[in-house]
Amino acid sequence: MAKGDKFYFENFTACAVLAKKAAAYLVECLEHYDAAQLEAMLAKMHEFEHSADIKKHEMNEALAKAFVTPVDREDLDLLSHQMDNVLDLLEEVLQKLYIFDVQEIEPAAIEYAQNLVKACELLGAIMSEFENFKKSKKIHSLIVECNDVEEICDKLYLSSVRQMTKRDGDAFDKICWYKVYDCLEACADACEHVSECVGSIVMKNT
């Protein structure tokens, strides 16, 4: 592999590290939730998202200038976009809590966020293997494992929303939590999309 090709894989690995940090911070925010501190939480979460944006811009610049890339530049661009989307959606969870002025956190939301940490950890492991994907003996199983986490999140989403629908309570509060759970579900889907994109690239190039 050409020396310059390492940039692409290092960029993806750095983005995965940011995603894991952002997901872990989301768990921290939910476990020690204080609605009065939401603006401060948002500011810190935005630092992770902004750092990911910088990585995406660096990728865009490199792809625009590159004559040859290690795999199709369209695939690298798509993967970069999907990695960035994970960070965007993690930030959006806190934004939803802020917009709707949520005062208390549903226990299932914490469990959901913990699963997002697992998914982002797996993305980090996948990206660590990505540079040498033609020789890797782990990357396929890591992709499957990431998809398994998304299935766990799907089940948690269904059970959480169903329980919320069945119980008594304020209608506006329920609507707010529907939006939050939808955003958490979108985060899980985004992680799966990243892993599946890597899987597609591997399949096309081996």
N, C-alpha and C positions, 0 to 999 in steps of 0.2 A: 504494500500500500504506500502510495506517495506520501511524503512528509506533510504536504499541505492538506492532505485528506483528513488528518487527525483533527483539524479544526472543527469539522462538522460533528464528529462524534463527541468531542469534548464539549461543544456547545449544547448538545442534547443532554449530556450527563449533567452539566451545570443547571440546566432547566429542571431536570428531574430532582436535583438536590433542593432547588428553590420550592418545587411543588411539595416535597416532603416537609420542608420547614413550614410552609404555609398551612398545610393540613394539620401538622402538629400544633401550630399556633391556634388554629380554629378549635381544636379539641380543648386547648388550654382556656380559650375564651368561653367556651360553652360550660366547661366544668366549674369555672370560677366566675360565673356570669354576673355582671353588674351593669345594668342598663345605663347607669350614669357614666360609665366609662366607654360607651360605644364609639364615641368620636375618636378617642385615643386608640381603641382597638382597630378601627378602620384605618387610621393613619399608619399604624405598624403593618397591618396586612397589605396596605397599598405599597409599602416598600418592597415586599416580595413580588407583587404583581409588576411594579415598575422595573425591577431588576430583570424580570422575565421579558418584558417588552424590549429592554436594551439588547438582550440576547437574541431576540427575534430580529431586531433591526440589523444586528451584526451578521446574522445568517442571511438576511435579504441582500445586504451589501456584498457578501462573499459570493453568493449565487449569481448576482448580477455581473460580477467581474470574472468569474471562473470560466475557463475554456473547457475544462474537463472536470467532472465530479465523480466521486466513487460509485454512486448509483444515480439514477435519473434525477436531474435537478427538480423536476416536478414533484417527485416523491419526497425529496428533502424539504421542499417548500411546504408541502402538505403536512409533513410530520412536525415541522417547526410551528406551523399554525395551530395544529392540534395540541401540542405541548403548551403553547401560550394560552389556549382556551381553558386548560385545566386551572391555571392560575387565575384567569379572569373569573371563572365560576366559583372558585374558593372565596375570592374576594366578594363576590355577589351574595354569598350566604350572609355575611355580616352586613352587607348593604340592605338586604331584605329585613333583617332584624332591626336595623336603624330606621328604615322607612316606616315600618309598621309599629315602631316603638314597643317592641316585645319586652315584657317585664320579667317573664319566667321562661326557662328553657324546658322543653319536653325531654324526658330521659332518653327516648328513642333517638332524638337528634344527636345526642352525645355518642350513642352507640354507632350511629351512622357515620359520624365524623371520624370515629376510631377506625372504622373500616376504610375510610378514605385515606387515612395514614398508611394502612396496609397496602392499599392499591398504589399509592405514590412510592412506597418503599420498593414495591415490585417494579415500578417503572424505572427506578434508579438501577436496580439489578439488571433489567433488560438493556438499558442504555450502556451499562458497563460491558455487556457482552456484545453489543451491537457492532463495535468496530471490527471484531473478528468473527462475525456471524457465520462465515463459511466453515469455520472450524469449531464453533461453539457447540458444546453438548448440553448446554443449560437453557439456551434462549427459548426453545420451543415450549419447554415445561414451564418456564417463567411466564410466558404469554398466556398459557392455559390457566395458570394459577391466578393471574390478574383477571381473567375473564370469570373465574370462579368467585372472586371477591365481588365482582359486579352482580353476579347472580344472588349472592347473599344480600347485597344492597337492595336488589329488586324485591326480594321477599320481605325485607324489613320495611321498605316503602309501602308495600301493599298492606301489611299488617298494621302499621302505624296509622296510615290514612283511614283504614277501615275502622279501627278502634276510635279514632277521633270523630269520625262521622256518626258512629253509634251513640256516643256519650252526649249527655246534656252539656250545654255551655253556650257562651256568647257566639253568635253567628260570625261576627267580624273577626273574633279571635281565631275561629276555625279557618276562615278564608286566609288569614295571614299565615297560619301554619301550613295550609295547603301550598302556598307560594314558597315557603321555606323548604318544605319537603321536596317540592318539584325541583328546586335549585340544587338540593343535595343529590337528588337522583340524576340531575344533569351532570354533576361533578363525577359521579361514578361512571356514567356513560362516556364522559370525556376521557377518563383514564382507560377505559376499554378501547375506545377509538384509537388512542395512541398505541396501545399494545397490538391491536389488529393491523394498524398501519405498518408497524415494524414487521409483523408477520408476513404481510403482503410483499414488502420490500425484500425480505429474506427469500420468499418463494420465487420471486421474479429474477433473483440474482444468484440462485444456486442450481 
